[in-house]
């Protein structure tokens, strides 16, 4: 299967790219949107490339690159009664929520803002604008390459 491309969003005060760089890798836990879960469960594969986006930031922007390092498996936060992401309907035999693991690849030389993306030819149809609430969404290879080029200027 061909490599696919994704965007993931995190608020910089929750889990910034700098923390991923320090940690090396992380589980993409606590996603509670069915469409984002389905992307992780059904489509994200080891080796897929990921644009890392800081949402709820000033400015909101793509800041670097990660890679899927472990395929879909149950998100442990759904089983933890102390977690704000606990789901009492989920069981170990029938988990509702899935996650992938990602690893750090690179930090852009400069952040690529949402506004800049909106004005860039080739990014007009990006999922960032169509599915703005999703924390995990597909991007095309061309979109991935355009954002990477902008981030390395």
Secondary structure as the mmCIF struct_conf table of DSSP 4:
data_model
#
loop_
_struct_conf.conf_type_id
_struct_conf.id
_struct_conf.beg_label_comp_id
_struct_conf.beg_label_asym_id
_struct_conf.beg_label_seq_id
_struct_conf.end_label_comp_id
_struct_conf.end_label_asym_id
_struct_conf.end_label_seq_id
STRN STRN1 UNK A 5 UNK A 11
HELX_RH_AL_P HELX_RH_AL_P1 UNK A 12 UNK A 15
HELX_RH_AL_P HELX_RH_AL_P2 UNK A 17 UNK A 23
BEND BEND1 UNK A 24 UNK A 24
STRN STRN2 UNK A 25 UNK A 27
HELX_RH_AL_P HELX_RH_AL_P3 UNK A 34 UNK A 38
HELX_RH_PI_P HELX_RH_PI_P1 UNK A 39 UNK A 43
TURN_TY1_P TURN_TY1_P1 UNK A 46 UNK A 47
STRN STRN3 UNK A 49 UNK A 55
BEND BEND2 UNK A 56 UNK A 57
TURN_TY1_P TURN_TY1_P2 UNK A 58 UNK A 59
STRN STRN4 UNK A 61 UNK A 74
HELX_RH_3T_P HELX_RH_3T_P1 UNK A 76 UNK A 79
TURN_TY1_P TURN_TY1_P3 UNK A 81 UNK A 82
BEND BEND3 UNK A 83 UNK A 83
TURN_TY1_P TURN_TY1_P4 UNK A 84 UNK A 85
TURN_TY1_P TURN_TY1_P5 UNK A 88 UNK A 89
BEND BEND4 UNK A 92 UNK A 94
BEND BEND5 UNK A 96 UNK A 96
STRN STRN5 UNK A 98 UNK A 113
HELX_RH_AL_P HELX_RH_AL_P4 UNK A 114 UNK A 118
TURN_TY1_P TURN_TY1_P6 UNK A 119 UNK A 119
BEND BEND6 UNK A 120 UNK A 120
TURN_TY1_P TURN_TY1_P7 UNK A 121 UNK A 122
TURN_TY1_P TURN_TY1_P8 UNK A 124 UNK A 125
HELX_RH_AL_P HELX_RH_AL_P5 UNK A 127 UNK A 130
BEND BEND7 UNK A 131 UNK A 131
TURN_TY1_P TURN_TY1_P9 UNK A 132 UNK A 133
BEND BEND8 UNK A 135 UNK A 135
STRN STRN6 UNK A 136 UNK A 139
HELX_RH_AL_P HELX_RH_AL_P6 UNK A 141 UNK A 151
TURN_TY1_P TURN_TY1_P10 UNK A 152 UNK A 152
#
